Amino acid sequence: MKVFALYTTARVMLFLAVYGLLWLIFGRWLEWDAVTGLWTALIAMMVSSVVALVILRPLRDRLALEIAVRADRAKKAFDARQRAEDGG
């Protein structure tokens, strides 16, 4: 679960960095209200998602591997319990 927390934190921090950068760039020219903030958040979400595909790939691969190992372990335990139930 440590990798999950690390990956999630990295994604949130990347989003906040992109949002802050967009706010710094366009803050002088736009009148800020709830709608502008929402549009900025949506754009930041799209940009940070594309950037995360490239930058966070090693961390995402580690997370996927950890999930696959856990799923395999759970499947083996389930199969063992099912065999024990069928045999008994």
N, C-alpha and C positions, 0 to 999 in steps of 0.2 A: 504493500500500500504506500510505501514511501515514494516510489516512482510516480504513482498516481498523483499524490499531493504535490510533488515537484513539477510534474507536467502541467497540472492545473494552475499552479502558481505562476509558472512561466507564461502560460496563455493569458492569464489575467493581466500580468505585468506588461506583456506585449501590447494588449489591447489598450491599457491605460497610457502607455507611451505613445502609441499612434494617435489616440484621442487628444492627448495633451499637445502633440505636435500639430495636429490639425487646428486645434483651438488657437495655438500661438500664431500659426500662419494666417488663418482666416478671421481671427478675432477682431482685427482692425477694420475689416471691410463689411462684416455682417453685424446686423442687430441681433443680439443673443436673446432668445426666448426658448420656450419649451420645444417648439417645433424645430428650431435651428439646432438645439442640443440633441434632439432625437435623430435628425438627419446626420449630424456629425457622428453620433454613436453608430448609426447604421453603416456609414462609410468607413469608420474606423474598424468596425467588425469585419467588413469585407477585406480591407487592406491587411489587417492583422492576421486574418485566416490564410491569405496567400503567403504572407511572409512566414507564418508559422509552418507552412508546408515545407519550406526550405530550411529554415533555421532550426526548428525543433525536431527534425527527422530522427536524429539519433535517440533522443529522449522518447519519442513516440514509438520507435522500434523496440526499445527496452520495455516500455509499457505493454506493448502488444505481446511480447515474449512472456512477460510475467503473467498476463491474463491467460495466455494459452497454456502455460504450465499449471496454473490453478484450475483451469477448466478440465485438463487432462486428469489431474489428481482427483477432482470431484467425480468425474465420470468413472474412474477406476473404483472409487469407494462405493459409488452407486451400484455398479455392476457386481461388486463383491457382496454387498448387502442383498441384492436381488438373487444371486446364486445361493447364498446362505438361506434365504427364505424359501426358495424353490426346493432346495435339498432337504429342508427340515420339516 
